[in-house]
């Protein structure tokens, strides 16, 4: 590899760090209060015997699974298992519902089948417009399930679905990669806060 190519790639890599830092710094100025509300809502839900469901597509599906794993397993400290489920993992349900009904229904049908009033749904969509996440939120709202929405790009359609008791964590970026990176920090902050309220 020639020196000019390596230098060009080094500069591009460096810019990713700088851009990611800038979005996170902007998020730090506007989102911590909503994160704190989310922590309290999740902790109250779990203490009352409820569960947290999470859904998203692609990288956001991975984030939903990552988040559920840290509640069932642990985040940074040992504690009791916490009730969480990623609605992105059962391939038989996903493919059956997608085939027999619509891909737009893959999460909503699980919310209706598994959820109950007092649970929480974490809907993750970098655009705020993912139809299956939107449908899941609509189903949850009808059941009295509180929403924690992680979005970006201004929040999209999801913004209009949220009520005063719901929590909207909208990453201040239009770039999918930057939004996803910020979502991971937000999910870790939620995990940390729940552990703090339960353990300290």
ChimeraX attribute file (.defattr): number of C-alpha atoms within 10 A of each C-alpha:
attribute: neighborCount
match mode: 1-to-1
recipient: residues
	/A:1	5
	/A:2	6
	/A:3	8
	/A:4	9
	/A:5	10
	/A:6	11
	/A:7	11
	/A:8	11
	/A:9	12
	/A:10	11
	/A:11	11
	/A:12	12
	/A:13	11
	/A:14	11
	/A:15	12
	/A:16	13
	/A:17	11
	/A:18	11
	/A:19	12
	/A:20	17
	/A:21	15
	/A:22	15
	/A:23	18
	/A:24	21
	/A:25	13
	/A:26	13
	/A:27	19
	/A:28	15
	/A:29	9
	/A:30	14
	/A:31	17
	/A:32	14
	/A:33	13
	/A:34	16
	/A:35	20
	/A:36	16
	/A:37	17
	/A:38	26
	/A:39	22
	/A:40	16
	/A:41	21
	/A:42	25
	/A:43	23
	/A:44	16
	/A:45	19
	/A:46	20
	/A:47	12
	/A:48	11
	/A:49	11
	/A:50	20
	/A:51	23
	/A:52	26
	/A:53	26
	/A:54	30
	/A:55	29
	/A:56	25
	/A:57	17
	/A:58	10
	/A:59	15
	/A:60	22
	/A:61	20
	/A:62	16
	/A:63	21
	/A:64	27
	/A:65	21
	/A:66	16
	/A:67	26
	/A:68	23
	/A:69	17
	/A:70	17
	/A:71	20
	/A:72	15
	/A:73	17
	/A:74	17
	/A:75	16
	/A:76	11
	/A:77	11
	/A:78	10
	/A:79	14
	/A:80	13
	/A:81	12
	/A:82	21
	/A:83	18
	/A:84	24
	/A:85	21
	/A:86	23
	/A:87	25
	/A:88	22
	/A:89	14
	/A:90	9
	/A:91	10
	/A:92	9
	/A:93	16
	/A:94	19
	/A:95	14
	/A:96	13
	/A:97	19
	/A:98	15
	/A:99	11
	/A:100	9
	/A:101	12
	/A:102	13
	/A:103	16
	/A:104	17
	/A:105	21
	/A:106	24
	/A:107	30
	/A:108	24
	/A:109	20
	/A:110	18
	/A:111	25
	/A:112	14
	/A:113	9
	/A:114	13
	/A:115	22
	/A:116	15
	/A:117	15
	/A:118	20
	/A:119	27
	/A:120	26
	/A:121	28
	/A:122	25
	/A:123	29
	/A:124	30
	/A:125	32
	/A:126	29
	/A:127	21
	/A:128	22
	/A:129	18
	/A:130	19
	/A:131	16
	/A:132	22
	/A:133	26
	/A:134	24
	/A:135	19
	/A:136	27
	/A:137	27
	/A:138	18
	/A:139	20
	/A:140	22
	/A:141	18
	/A:142	10
	/A:143	16
	/A:144	14
	/A:145	21
	/A:146	25
	/A:147	28
	/A:148	27
	/A:149	25
	/A:150	28
	/A:151	29
	/A:152	27
	/A:153	18
	/A:154	16
	/A:155	22
	/A:156	18
	/A:157	14
	/A:158	25
	/A:159	16
	/A:160	8
	/A:161	13
	/A:162	18
	/A:163	12
	/A:164	6
	/A:165	11
	/A:166	19
	/A:167	21
	/A:168	25
	/A:169	24
	/A:170	28
	/A:171	29
	/A:172	23
	/A:173	23
	/A:174	14
	/A:175	14
	/A:176	17
	/A:177	14
	/A:178	22
	/A:179	24
	/A:180	23
	/A:181	15
	/A:182	27
	/A:183	24
	/A:184	17
	/A:185	13
	/A:186	22
	/A:187	20
	/A:188	17
	/A:189	17
	/A:190	21
	/A:191	21
	/A:192	16
	/A:193	19
	/A:194	24
	/A:195	21
	/A:196	13
	/A:197	12
	/A:198	13
	/A:199	11
	/A:200	6
